[in-house]
Amino acid sequence: MYFIANWKMFGDLRTLNTLDKVIKFSKTNKKNKFQIIYCPPNTLIRPMSRRFKKTNIEVGAQNCHDSYDYGAFTGQVNSRMLKNVGAKYVILGHSENRQIGETDNLINLKIKSAIKSGLKIIFCIGETLKERRAKKTNQILKSQIEKGLKSIKNISNIIIAYEPVWSIGTGEILKEVALTETILFIKSRFKKKNPKILYGGSVNTNNIDKLKKIPNIYGFLIGGASQNPKKFIDIIQKSII
Ligand code: PEP
């Protein structure tokens, strides 16, 4: 199972001291088959990778530019630069970026560039509340998958993260039946390719007991709760027992 910590715009060098608890936890649970991946802001990728040396915790980024080559893109960082400082993964298509104008086409270019750089991709998809209420969820997810993964044949390095937009950071989660159905729908879109599908959106220590019972979910993308090591460890512990 994957447990991906999306730190969003959070953390400085001091915050890294809080990771000692998670390192200790992962070392004492080596036999359990789970993978922890931390996705901090770019400023922390290098120092975090150093902290995780000699552990099996990996580091990822939260976004990248679509250009594989250097260029005149002020403030941007590409996938090769992220790989160079220790990232092994990159989150792409997060709704917080879609909301500020990232299109399916741009996400597709970013995914291709990240694959070329040798990064693994955590590809986020999800519907808004308006779309769910209008019963358009499947249509939206189908379109996000088709456009985001257009002309990408090998998806072995792509993990799908289903994150209902209205669930991120709100404490609201889907009812079990609806979530089961949506995950099954996503799975059906890939036929035999069978990618790993994660759930994200307000995962916390209270709802994890319910969420872990949903079939076909291979782990969780955790935002707010992952900033607190105790809560993050608690979620992992509850998921793996
Ligand atoms: C996220 O940022 O991807 C996320 C799921 O956030 P939260 O857990 O805070 O809802």
Residues whose N, C-alpha, C, O or C-beta is under 5 A from the ligand:
A	BS01	PEP	N6 S167 I168 G169 T170 G200 G201 S202 V203 L221 I222 G223 G224 A225
